[in-house]
Amino acid sequence: MCGRFILGVVREELERLVDEYYGIPVVGTEIALPRYNVAPGQPVAAVVGDGERYRLGTLRWGFVPWFAKDEKSAYAMINARAETILERPAYAQSMKTKRCVVLADGYYEWKKEGTSKIPYRIFLKDVALFAMAGLYSTWTRADGTKLHTCAIVTTAANELTRPVHERMPAILTREQEKIWLDRGNERVEELAKLLIPFDPGAMDLHPVSTRVNDAHSDDAGLIEQA
């Protein structure tokens, strides 16, 4: 699974990168940056597209289907498994027209060693920012207010990350992003083929402090090698 991640850039750097990658000159998110320990239930920076242009906004991490009776499902639906994504009714509408990418520059995973779990920071060697495939949904509360939520898609781990954990987020290349974010593309079977393990040669990892276990911890020391 993917239960914590990093967006460790200052706002000016995020603005530069989203302008370079997506042609979005102004950041439209209120997320405080940098973030070194993003957890479920918190707002995340996500990009959506309509086939012609992209938009950056804020979604709450934890998917609430449009037909849900309440918000409780959000804490159980932080990840959507790539292998079963086409079989889940909760994701059917989103797979067709509500796909997004969640921006990060690293994520955490925990390796079991005896009775302990050792946290690792996993990141790309040469890229400051990467895109995790996601699905989003809009749910309407009883009072008429809307809640915009998302899930991060996960896939089987690659050769580098598998010794730490069997799952990893589905990280997309720039070319794959264009296909995934094209809202006019409803060929879900083809879209699902994009959700594969990322190139292990482009990635790196190292153990970090167990302070990351506490979702209230959020400082640059969390990403340093332990």
Secondary structure, 3 states (H helix, E strand, C coil): CCCEEEECCCHHHHHHHHHHHHCCCCCCCCCCCCEEEECCCCEEEEEEECCCCEEEEEEEECCCCCCCCCCHHHHCCCEEEHHHCCCCHHHHHHHHHCEEEEEECEEEEEEEECCEEEEEEEEECCCCCEEEEEEEEEEECCCCCEEEEEEEEEEECCCCCCCCCCEEECEECHHHHHHHCCCCCCCHHHHHCCCCCCCHHHEEEEECCHHHHCCCCCCHHHHCCC
